[in-house]
Amino acid sequence: MLSEKPNKSSNDTSSISSDKEKVQGVERPESDPSQPRYRERELGIWTLYYPITEPWLESIPVASVLKKMLEFTASIPIVWKFILETLSLGPYLFVLYFLAEIVTSIVPTIHLRNNSTMLNLTERVLINHEDQASAYREFYQVFVVYLVTVIVGWVAGRVDSYVEPVIEQRVSLHFKKRILAVQSRLDLAVAENPEITSRFNRVTSYRSQAWTILQGLAEFISVVLQFVGQLSVLSHMIGTREDAKVFGLVCVVRPLLTQARWMVDMNTSFYAVITNQHWLRMSALYDLGTSAKFKKEVLSGSLDSFINSQYMKDMGDLGDTSGEHPPSQLSRLRPFGYHDINAIFEALPFLLFAWGNIRNRSDGLSLTSLVMIQQSSNSFSTLIWRIMYSGGKIWDLFDNVVALYEVLNIKPSMKDGEVVYPDGQHSGDKGTAIEFRHVNFAYPGTEKLVLNDLSFTISSGQLCVIRSCSGCGKSTTINLITRLYDSTSGMVLIDNRSDYQHLPLTVQENILLGLPDSKDPPKDVEEASKLGGSYDFVQRLPLKFDTNLEPRQTGFSNRRSRENAAEKYKKLVDAQKPIKLSGGEWQRLALSRTFMKNSDHVRLLCYDEPSASLDPKAEYEIFERLRNLRGEKTMIFVTHRFGHLTKHADLILYLKGGSIIEQGTHKQLLAKDGEYAKMYSIQSQAFLD
């Protein structure tokens, strides 16, 4: 099924219509005239979108190449910096690595020259009856060269096999360390920026990793050396003979035409989307019927008959509409492709050889010359393709190096403070004083204020509860106190100065992160786990405190074809599976980490919904332990529930619309009979009726 699909716009038939259209069942809004326009083409189940409004500069090939050359030249200093930095990781190893690569690239050229010498010697002995003694001497010379070349090639291969994985690991880990150092220090405003995320994703993808870049540069150098070497051998074989030059030219033209055809295809850009509704529905039905996550719905609703009948109906409506990948379909539709070029040029050299010898019997090409020229030409043809391919990749490699160093230079948008805390004036205080003065805050990339003119004061050592309905700024307030973000305007003063996560570590390390410099980690961790309520379930884990809750799955079996492999290695596979904890168990683990902070160095504790997954008994026990810290530390709790904490809090801040509308103790706020009292009445009414 192949057709050109005209656009519905009455003004421009080659642009996407201004009417609302549907792609994959979703309405597309009216197109913006300033945005790129596309020509649509239906190809099987796909719709291809070809851009027709590219920048005028890119439409001129010479200008495009010149622009790339300027970018290439500008990136050379950065690439040189990258090479020097990688060399510093092991100069001697890098020298060995590049020497091995150079030797490996030269060996094929020496083999080709030896083959030519050996065939010429054989032809002279058989046809010209050359003197046997001189033939033996020449044979021994060639044999020695063969032997030395094989030994040198083997040594270079062994050196390369030993050195390459060492260099790969050093380079990969070095730049991973640098990326980790940059990314771990970024504040949320930068880390959550989609553009920054895209940059990090690019430099950590396989094609853009530091080792892949270095390997690509080494490969390009190797291909160039092979190209130069084999070009010299081919030139020596062809000499000044006109028929030999034509013969060699024919052998070389094939890869050039193939590459030209490939470049045309690559420069024809399009965006392909599956738009055939029957195919999309069949895919959805197949997932619905085969995926384990939908099994309950399918069985409970007896949907199997419906799924199968609808699948058959859509399959009938689809018919023979091709679902093949667009490049493959386009290749089949071309009247003249890669295979046709190969078919023509594969037979042409032999025809030229036969014609040349028939026309000029006395001075035709010998059979040895034919074999060697064709062998070297085929090898040379492959090298031409490789050097064109590597040459195209070199642009990407240079771009990737530039992108890597751009990422390594990303800085946090929030500057670190310069004041030593706690200072002498507050070093003896129990807890930390917090004050918000007319604070406004909007999340990066948005203009809507989440906090609006927020002002309050929490005295040192107080237990404060921040209460509001969902989405009124409770968690955002905590984020500003802990300086995950800076306020848009206003001041946040500390001592009068301007969701728990599942960490992929052992239980002990998860808890120990609350106080990494603990003097007695095992004892402190055990005590904190008992206070946080996690001790009992930790004792039931396979390795207790040494259990890794989310281990990395790194194992695999190399005997995939054996039926009993899955059962044989089941224990090893299961050992790498994450430990499943309930929400309450995870929360107890996070609270245990909090109790690790019970040291003189920690003066402020902030909790965001600390009891959301706990049962009432566990919640009561945890809050009683936290209340025992009262007066020793400043504690701030964010919650949407009324309970033990609100009754015993020194200060309750009630937020609405990002602003404080009421503040005081539980009794004071109930006496005011305001918003807090109304919400308390609504929640408590369920238990009174």
FITOR-431144 format. One line per 10 residues: their letters; for each residue x, y, z of C-alpha. Coordinates in nm, 2 decimals, decimal comma. Each point is the difference from the previous one (the first is absolute). Layout:
<recs>
a	X:Y:Z  ... .
</recs>
This chain:
<recs>
mlsekpnkss	0,00:0,00:0,00  0,17:0,31:-0,12  -0,16:0,34:-0,07  0,08:0,37:0,02  -0,23:0,17:0,24  -0,08:0,36:-0,09  -0,05:0,25:0,28  -0,34:0,14:0,08  0,11:0,36:0,00  -0,15:0,21:-0,28 .
ndtssissdk	0,29:0,24:0,00  0,29:-0,24:-0,02  -0,04:-0,36:-0,11  0,36:-0,09:0,12  -0,05:0,10:0,36  -0,17:-0,17:0,29  -0,36:0,12:0,00  -0,11:0,27:0,22  -0,31:-0,21:0,09  0,02:-0,23:0,29 .
ekvqgverpe	0,13:-0,34:-0,11  0,05:-0,32:0,20  0,33:-0,18:0,04  -0,03:-0,33:0,20  -0,35:0,11:0,09  0,11:0,33:0,16  -0,11:0,33:-0,14  0,27:0,22:-0,13  -0,06:0,37:0,07  0,02:0,26:-0,27 .
sdpsqpryre	0,35:0,04:-0,13  0,21:0,31:0,07  0,11:0,17:-0,33  0,34:0,07:0,16  0,06:-0,37:0,06  0,15:-0,24:-0,26  -0,25:-0,14:-0,25  0,00:-0,36:-0,13  -0,10:-0,21:-0,30  -0,19:-0,31:0,10 .
relgiwtlyy	0,04:-0,34:-0,16  -0,19:-0,32:0,10  0,22:-0,31:-0,02  -0,17:-0,32:0,13  -0,11:0,06:0,36  0,23:0,30:0,02  -0,03:0,37:-0,08  0,33:0,17:-0,09  0,04:0,37:0,06  0,26:0,17:-0,23 .
pitepwlesi	0,11:0,35:0,11  -0,05:0,26:-0,27  0,09:0,32:0,18  0,36:-0,04:0,10  0,22:0,30:0,07  0,13:0,15:-0,33  0,36:-0,04:0,10  -0,04:-0,38:0,05  -0,15:-0,03:-0,34  0,33:0,10:-0,16 .
pvasvlkkml	0,24:-0,30:0,01  0,32:0,21:-0,02  -0,12:0,23:0,28  -0,10:-0,29:0,21  0,35:-0,17:-0,04  0,17:0,34:0,07  -0,20:0,04:0,32  0,10:-0,35:0,11  0,36:0,07:-0,08  0,00:0,31:0,22 .
eftasipivw	-0,16:-0,19:0,29  0,25:-0,28:-0,06  0,29:0,24:0,02  -0,13:0,17:0,31  -0,03:-0,34:0,18  0,36:-0,11:-0,07  0,14:0,17:0,33  -0,27:-0,18:0,20  0,08:-0,34:-0,16  0,37:0,06:0,06 .
kfiletlslg	-0,08:0,07:0,37  -0,20:-0,33:0,00  0,29:-0,20:-0,14  0,25:0,15:0,25  -0,24:-0,07:0,29  -0,04:-0,36:-0,11  0,38:-0,04:-0,05  0,06:0,11:0,35  -0,19:-0,30:0,13  0,28:-0,23:-0,11 .
pylfvlyfla	0,26:0,14:-0,25  0,19:-0,33:-0,05  -0,32:-0,20:-0,05  -0,13:0,25:-0,26  0,33:-0,02:-0,19  -0,02:-0,38:-0,01  -0,37:0,02:-0,10  0,06:0,24:-0,29  0,32:-0,19:-0,11  -0,21:-0,32:-0,01 .
eivtsivpti	-0,27:0,18:-0,20  0,26:0,13:-0,25  0,17:-0,34:-0,04  -0,34:-0,17:-0,04  -0,09:0,25:-0,28  0,33:-0,05:-0,18  0,01:-0,38:0,00  -0,28:-0,04:-0,27  0,21:0,22:-0,24  0,31:-0,21:0,06 .
hlrnnstmln	-0,20:-0,32:-0,06  -0,14:0,14:-0,32  0,35:0,09:-0,13  0,13:-0,35:0,10  -0,29:-0,16:-0,19  0,09:0,19:-0,31  0,37:-0,09:0,02  -0,09:-0,37:0,06  -0,24:-0,02:-0,29  0,25:0,17:-0,23 .
ltervlinhe	0,27:-0,24:0,10  -0,23:-0,30:-0,06  -0,10:0,13:-0,34  0,36:0,06:-0,10  0,10:-0,35:0,10  -0,29:-0,17:-0,18  -0,01:0,21:-0,32  0,35:0,15:-0,04  0,18:-0,30:0,16  0,21:0,23:0,23 .
dqasayrefy	0,32:-0,14:0,15  -0,09:-0,22:0,30  0,28:0,12:0,22  -0,10:0,37:-0,03  -0,37:-0,10:0,04  0,09:-0,18:0,33  0,19:0,30:0,13  -0,29:0,24:-0,08  -0,25:-0,25:0,15  0,20:-0,02:0,33 .
qvfvvylvtv	0,00:0,38:0,02  -0,37:0,03:-0,05  -0,06:-0,29:0,25  0,21:0,18:0,26  -0,20:0,32:-0,05  -0,32:-0,20:0,03  0,12:-0,16:0,32  0,11:0,33:0,15  -0,32:0,17:-0,10  -0,21:-0,27:0,15 .
ivgwvagrvd	0,20:0,00:0,33  -0,01:0,38:0,02  -0,37:0,00:-0,07  -0,06:-0,26:0,26  0,20:0,20:0,26  -0,19:0,32:-0,09  -0,33:-0,19:0,04  0,10:-0,13:0,34  0,12:0,34:0,12  -0,33:0,16:-0,13 .
syvepvieqr	-0,21:-0,27:0,18  0,18:0,06:0,33  0,02:0,38:-0,02  -0,33:0,09:-0,15  -0,23:-0,11:0,29  0,23:0,16:0,26  -0,01:0,33:-0,19  -0,37:-0,03:-0,06  -0,07:-0,04:0,37  0,23:0,28:0,10 .
vslhfkkril	-0,15:0,25:-0,25  -0,36:-0,10:0,07  0,03:0,01:0,37  0,20:0,33:-0,01  -0,27:0,18:-0,19  -0,28:-0,17:0,19  0,17:0,14:0,31  0,01:0,35:-0,14  -0,36:-0,02:-0,12  -0,11:-0,13:0,34 .
avqsrldlav	0,19:0,29:0,17  -0,19:0,25:-0,22  -0,34:-0,16:0,01  -0,01:-0,08:0,37  0,07:0,37:0,09  -0,27:0,14:-0,22  -0,29:0,17:0,17  -0,36:-0,11:-0,09  -0,06:0,31:-0,22  0,28:-0,11:-0,24 .
aenpeitsrf	-0,04:-0,38:0,04  -0,37:0,01:-0,09  0,06:0,22:-0,30  -0,09:-0,21:-0,31  0,28:0,15:-0,21  0,26:-0,09:0,27  -0,15:-0,35:0,03  0,02:-0,05:-0,37  0,37:0,10:0,00  0,08:-0,25:0,27 .
nrvtsyrsqa	-0,19:-0,27:-0,18  0,20:0,07:-0,31  0,34:-0,02:0,15  -0,09:-0,32:0,20  -0,15:-0,18:-0,30  0,22:-0,27:-0,15  0,09:0,19:-0,32  0,11:0,30:0,20  0,19:-0,16:0,29  0,36:0,11:0,04 .
wtilqglaef	0,15:-0,34:-0,09  -0,22:-0,03:-0,32  0,13:0,34:-0,11  0,36:-0,10:0,06  -0,05:-0,33:-0,18  -0,16:0,18:-0,29  0,30:0,23:-0,03  0,24:-0,29:0,01  -0,20:-0,19:-0,26  0,00:0,30:-0,24 .
isvvlqfvgq	0,38:0,03:0,03  0,03:-0,38:-0,07  -0,22:0,02:-0,30  0,20:0,30:-0,15  0,33:-0,19:0,05  -0,15:-0,31:-0,17  -0,13:0,22:-0,29  0,34:0,16:-0,06  0,18:-0,33:0,01  -0,23:-0,19:-0,23 .
lsvlshmigt	-0,02:0,30:-0,24  0,38:-0,02:-0,04  -0,02:-0,38:-0,07  -0,28:0,05:-0,25  0,19:0,28:-0,18  0,32:-0,22:-0,02  -0,20:-0,28:-0,15  -0,18:0,21:-0,26  0,31:0,20:-0,10  -0,03:0,19:-0,32 .
redakvfglv	-0,21:-0,25:-0,20  -0,32:0,17:-0,13  -0,20:-0,33:0,00  0,11:-0,06:0,36  -0,11:0,35:0,10  -0,34:-0,05:-0,15  -0,03:-0,34:0,17  0,10:0,15:0,34  -0,24:0,30:-0,05  -0,29:-0,24:-0,07 .
cvvrplltqa	0,08:-0,19:0,32  0,00:0,33:0,20  -0,31:0,15:-0,16  -0,24:-0,25:0,16  0,05:0,11:0,37  -0,02:0,36:-0,11  -0,33:-0,04:-0,17  -0,13:-0,21:0,29  0,11:0,27:0,24  -0,16:0,27:-0,21 .
rwmvdmntsf	-0,33:-0,20:0,00  0,03:-0,04:0,37  0,07:0,38:0,06  -0,31:0,09:-0,21  -0,21:-0,23:0,22  0,15:0,14:0,32  -0,05:0,36:-0,10  -0,37:-0,07:-0,07  -0,14:0,06:0,34  -0,35:-0,09:0,11 .
yavitnqhwl	-0,19:-0,08:0,32  -0,20:-0,32:-0,01  -0,31:-0,07:0,22  -0,23:-0,30:0,00  -0,34:0,15:-0,08  -0,19:-0,31:-0,12  -0,28:-0,03:0,26  -0,05:-0,38:-0,06  0,37:-0,06:0,07  0,00:0,22:0,31 .
rmsalydlgt	-0,31:-0,17:0,14  0,14:-0,35:-0,07  0,32:0,10:0,19  -0,21:0,12:0,29  -0,22:-0,31:0,00  0,31:-0,23:-0,01  0,15:0,18:0,30  -0,33:-0,02:0,18  -0,02:-0,38:-0,06  0,36:-0,09:0,07 .
sakfkkevls	0,13:0,24:0,26  0,00:-0,13:0,36  -0,09:0,34:0,14  -0,34:-0,01:-0,18  -0,07:-0,37:0,09  -0,23:0,08:0,30  -0,22:0,23:-0,21  -0,01:-0,25:-0,29  -0,10:-0,29:0,22  -0,24:0,18:0,23 .
gsldsfinsq	-0,18:0,16:-0,30  0,01:-0,31:-0,22  0,15:0,21:-0,27  0,19:-0,28:-0,18  -0,28:-0,06:-0,26  -0,04:0,37:-0,07  0,38:0,05:-0,03  0,04:-0,28:-0,25  -0,30:0,08:-0,21  0,10:0,37:-0,03 .
ymkdmgdlgd	0,35:-0,09:-0,08  -0,12:-0,23:-0,29  -0,23:0,28:-0,12  0,28:0,26:-0,01  0,23:-0,25:-0,16  -0,25:-0,06:-0,28  -0,04:0,38:-0,05  0,37:0,04:-0,01  0,04:-0,25:-0,28  0,35:0,00:-0,16 .
tsgehppsql	0,08:0,36:0,09  0,38:-0,02:0,07  0,13:0,04:0,35  0,36:-0,01:-0,11  0,24:0,27:0,12  -0,01:0,30:-0,23  0,36:-0,01:-0,12  -0,04:-0,36:-0,11  -0,32:0,08:-0,18  0,16:0,30:-0,17 .
srlrpfgyhd	0,30:-0,22:-0,10  -0,24:-0,25:-0,17  -0,18:0,27:-0,19  0,32:0,14:-0,16  0,05:-0,12:-0,36  0,38:0,02:0,04  0,16:-0,09:0,34  0,32:-0,13:0,16  -0,03:-0,36:-0,13  -0,04:0,13:-0,35 .
inaifealpf	0,32:0,20:0,02  0,19:-0,30:0,14  -0,14:-0,23:-0,27  0,12:0,23:-0,28  0,35:0,07:0,14  0,07:-0,36:0,12  0,02:-0,14:-0,36  0,14:0,31:-0,17  0,37:-0,04:0,11  0,01:-0,36:-0,15 .
llfawgnirn	-0,15:0,12:-0,32  0,26:0,28:-0,03  0,28:-0,25:0,07  -0,12:-0,24:-0,27  -0,06:0,28:-0,25  0,35:0,15:0,07  0,18:-0,33:-0,06  -0,20:-0,08:-0,31  0,07:0,34:-0,15  0,37:0,01:0,09 .
rsdglsltsl	0,13:-0,35:0,04  0,36:0,09:0,03  -0,03:0,26:0,27  -0,32:-0,09:0,19  -0,03:-0,03:0,37  0,13:-0,32:0,16  -0,23:-0,22:0,20  0,21:0,08:0,31  -0,05:0,37:-0,06  -0,37:-0,05:-0,04 .
vmiqqssnsf	-0,03:-0,19:0,33  0,21:0,24:0,19  -0,16:0,31:-0,14  -0,34:-0,13:0,07  0,09:-0,12:0,35  0,17:0,33:0,09  -0,29:0,19:-0,16  -0,26:-0,19:0,19  0,19:0,07:0,32  0,05:0,36:-0,10 .
stliwrimys	-0,37:0,03:-0,08  -0,08:-0,11:0,35  0,25:0,25:0,14  -0,16:0,28:-0,21  -0,34:-0,08:0,15  0,15:-0,02:0,35  0,19:0,33:-0,03  -0,31:0,17:-0,13  -0,21:-0,15:0,28  0,27:0,09:0,26 .
ggkiwdlfdn	0,04:0,35:-0,15  -0,37:0,05:0,05  0,02:-0,13:0,35  0,29:0,23:0,09  -0,24:0,30:-0,01  -0,22:-0,17:0,26  0,31:-0,10:0,20  0,11:0,36:0,02  -0,35:0,12:0,08  -0,02:-0,26:0,28 .
vvalyevlni	0,33:0,12:0,15  -0,12:0,35:0,00  -0,33:-0,11:0,16  0,19:-0,20:0,26  0,20:0,31:0,12  -0,31:0,22:-0,01  -0,16:-0,24:0,25  0,31:-0,01:0,21  -0,01:0,38:0,02  -0,36:0,02:0,12 .
kpsmkdgevv	-0,03:0,19:0,33  -0,28:0,01:0,26  -0,22:0,30:-0,03  0,00:0,04:0,38  0,32:0,13:0,15  0,13:-0,17:0,32  -0,01:0,22:0,31  0,31:0,15:0,15  -0,11:0,02:0,36  0,13:-0,25:0,25 .
ypdgqhsgdk	-0,29:-0,18:0,18  -0,05:-0,01:0,29  0,18:0,31:0,09  0,12:0,09:0,35  -0,31:0,19:0,09  -0,23:-0,31:-0,06  0,24:-0,29:0,06  -0,16:-0,07:0,34  -0,36:0,01:-0,12  -0,22:-0,31:-0,01 .
gtaiefrhvn	-0,14:-0,01:-0,34  -0,03:0,26:-0,28  -0,21:0,31:-0,04  -0,18:0,04:-0,33  -0,16:0,32:-0,13  -0,17:0,06:-0,34  -0,04:0,37:-0,09  -0,24:0,07:-0,29  0,11:-0,30:-0,20  -0,13:-0,06:-0,35 .
faypgteklv	0,08:-0,31:-0,20  -0,07:-0,13:-0,34  0,15:-0,33:-0,13  0,26:0,05:-0,28  -0,16:0,02:-0,34  -0,33:0,12:0,14  -0,15:0,34:0,09  -0,27:-0,13:0,25  0,09:0,09:0,36  -0,02:-0,31:0,22 .
lndlsftiss	0,09:0,21:0,31  -0,14:0,36:0,01  0,13:0,25:0,26  0,07:-0,27:0,25  0,13:0,12:0,34  0,04:-0,19:0,33  0,25:-0,07:0,28  0,09:-0,33:0,16  0,20:0,04:0,32  0,30:-0,22:0,08 .
gqlcvirscs	-0,10:-0,34:0,14  -0,37:0,03:-0,09  -0,21:-0,28:-0,14  -0,18:0,15:-0,30  -0,27:-0,16:-0,21  -0,09:0,15:-0,35  -0,36:-0,09:-0,08  -0,20:0,06:-0,32  -0,20:-0,16:-0,27  0,18:-0,17:-0,29 .
gcgksttinl	0,19:0,23:-0,23  0,01:0,30:0,22  0,38:0,02:0,05  0,09:-0,22:0,30  0,27:-0,21:-0,17  0,12:0,31:-0,19  0,06:0,17:0,33  0,21:-0,29:0,12  0,19:0,01:-0,33  0,09:0,37:0,06 .
itrlydstsg	0,11:-0,07:0,37  0,23:-0,28:-0,11  0,11:0,22:-0,29  -0,09:-0,24:-0,28  -0,11:0,33:-0,17  0,06:0,37:0,06  -0,30:0,23:0,05  -0,11:0,21:-0,30  -0,01:0,30:0,23  0,00:0,07:0,37 .
mvlidnrsdy	0,23:-0,14:0,27  0,05:-0,33:0,18  0,20:0,05:0,32  0,18:-0,28:0,19  0,08:0,11:0,36  -0,08:0,35:-0,12  0,21:-0,04:-0,31  -0,06:0,06:-0,35  -1,00:-2,34:-0,56  0,21:-0,24:0,16 .
qhlpltvqen	0,18:-0,20:-0,28  0,09:-0,37:-0,06  0,37:0,02:-0,01  0,18:-0,28:-0,18  0,22:-0,08:0,30  0,00:-0,25:0,29  -0,24:0,06:0,29  0,29:0,11:0,22  0,13:0,25:-0,26  -0,36:0,13:-0,05 .
illglpdskd	-0,03:0,08:0,37  0,37:0,11:0,04  -0,06:0,28:-0,25  -0,17:0,18:0,28  0,34:0,03:0,17  0,28:-0,11:-0,24  0,28:0,09:0,25  -0,14:-0,22:0,28  0,27:-0,12:0,24  -0,16:-0,34:0,05 .
ppkdveeask	-0,22:-0,07:-0,31  -0,13:-0,35:0,10  -0,12:0,11:0,34  -0,14:0,33:-0,11  -0,18:-0,16:-0,30  -0,16:-0,26:0,23  -0,11:0,25:0,25  -0,15:0,23:-0,27  -0,18:-0,29:-0,16  -0,17:-0,08:0,33 .
lggsydfvqr	-0,10:0,36:0,05  -0,13:0,02:-0,36  -0,19:-0,33:0,03  0,19:-0,18:-0,28  0,21:-0,24:0,22  -0,25:-0,29:0,01  -0,06:-0,03:-0,38  0,38:0,05:-0,07  0,07:-0,31:0,21  -0,22:-0,20:-0,24 .
lplkfdtnle	0,19:0,11:-0,31  0,25:-0,26:-0,15  0,31:0,19:0,11  -0,16:0,22:0,26  0,18:0,34:0,00  0,23:-0,11:-0,29  -0,30:-0,06:-0,23  0,02:0,21:-0,32  -0,36:0,10:-0,06  0,05:0,09:-0,37 .
prqtgfsnrr	0,30:-0,18:-0,13  0,12:0,05:-0,35  -0,07:-0,29:-0,24  0,33:-0,08:-0,16  0,00:-0,38:-0,05  -0,09:-0,20:-0,31  0,04:-0,35:-0,13  0,21:-0,07:-0,31  -0,19:-0,33:-0,06  -0,32:0,15:-0,12 .
srenaaekyk	-0,09:-0,30:-0,22  -0,02:-0,25:0,30  -0,36:-0,05:0,12  0,10:-0,06:0,36  0,21:0,32:0,02  -0,28:0,21:0,15  -0,06:-0,25:0,28  0,38:-0,07:0,05  0,08:0,36:0,07  -0,33:0,10:0,16 .
klvdaqkpik	0,15:0,06:0,34  0,27:0,22:-0,14  -0,26:0,20:-0,20  -0,23:0,03:0,30  0,28:0,13:0,21  0,02:0,30:-0,23  -0,37:0,09:0,02  -0,10:0,30:0,21  -0,14:-0,07:0,35  -0,37:0,09:0,01 .
lsggewqrla	-0,08:0,21:0,30  -0,34:0,15:0,07  -0,05:0,38:0,00  0,00:-0,01:0,38  0,32:-0,19:0,02  0,17:0,24:-0,23  -0,13:0,29:0,21  0,13:-0,16:0,32  0,34:-0,04:-0,17  0,00:0,37:-0,09 .
lsrtfmknsd	-0,10:0,09:0,36  0,28:-0,21:0,13  0,23:0,21:-0,22  -0,15:0,31:0,17  0,08:-0,14:0,35  0,36:-0,04:-0,11  0,00:0,38:-0,02  -0,04:0,02:0,38  0,34:0,15:0,05  0,13:0,34:0,12 .
hvrllcydep	0,09:0,08:-0,36  -0,36:-0,01:-0,12  -0,22:0,28:0,12  -0,29:0,00:-0,25  -0,22:-0,29:-0,10  -0,26:0,03:-0,28  -0,26:-0,26:-0,08  -0,24:-0,02:-0,29  -0,30:-0,23:0,07  0,21:-0,22:0,23 .
sasldpkaey	-0,28:-0,24:0,09  -0,19:-0,03:-0,33  0,05:-0,37:-0,02  0,00:-0,09:0,37  -0,29:-0,16:0,19  -0,14:0,19:0,29  0,20:-0,19:0,27  0,33:0,04:-0,19  -0,08:0,37:-0,06  -0,06:0,06:0,37 .
eiferlrnlr	0,32:-0,18:0,11  0,21:0,19:-0,26  -0,14:0,34:0,10  0,05:-0,07:0,37  0,37:-0,06:-0,08  0,02:0,31:-0,20  -0,16:0,21:0,27  0,27:-0,12:0,24  0,24:0,21:-0,22  -0,21:0,31:0,07 .
gektmifvth	0,21:0,28:0,13  0,32:-0,16:-0,12  -0,06:0,07:-0,37  -0,23:0,21:-0,22  -0,24:-0,23:-0,17  -0,23:0,09:-0,29  -0,28:-0,24:-0,11  -0,20:0,02:-0,32  -0,33:-0,19:0,03  -0,36:0,00:-0,13 .
rfghltkhad	-0,13:-0,20:0,29  -0,09:0,10:0,35  0,14:-0,22:0,28  0,25:-0,03:0,28  0,24:0,26:-0,14  -0,25:0,28:-0,05  -0,12:-0,02:0,36  0,35:0,02:0,14  0,16:0,24:-0,25  0,14:0,33:0,12 .
lilylkggsi	-0,10:0,17:-0,32  -0,24:-0,10:-0,28  0,01:0,19:-0,33  -0,32:-0,03:-0,21  0,06:0,07:-0,37  -0,25:0,08:-0,27  0,08:0,11:-0,35  0,37:0,02:0,08  -0,05:0,24:0,29  -0,04:-0,04:0,38 .
ieqgthkqll	-0,35:0,08:0,11  0,02:-0,12:0,36  0,28:-0,09:0,25  0,01:-0,10:0,36  -0,03:-0,31:0,22  -0,28:-0,26:-0,05  -0,21:0,15:0,28  0,05:0,35:-0,12  -0,11:-0,08:-0,36  -0,30:-0,20:0,12 .
akdgeyakmy	-0,10:0,30:0,21  0,02:0,23:-0,31  -0,26:-0,22:-0,17  0,17:0,07:-0,34  0,11:-0,22:-0,29  0,21:-0,22:0,22  -0,29:-0,07:0,23  -0,23:-0,07:-0,29  0,24:-0,26:-0,15  0,05:-0,15:0,34 .
siqsqafld	-0,37:-0,03:0,05  -0,05:-0,17:-0,34  0,27:-0,26:0,08  -0,11:-0,07:0,35  -0,37:-0,02:-0,09  0,05:-0,34:-0,16  0,10:-0,14:0,34  -0,27:0,18:0,20  -0,30:-0,11:-0,21 .
</recs>
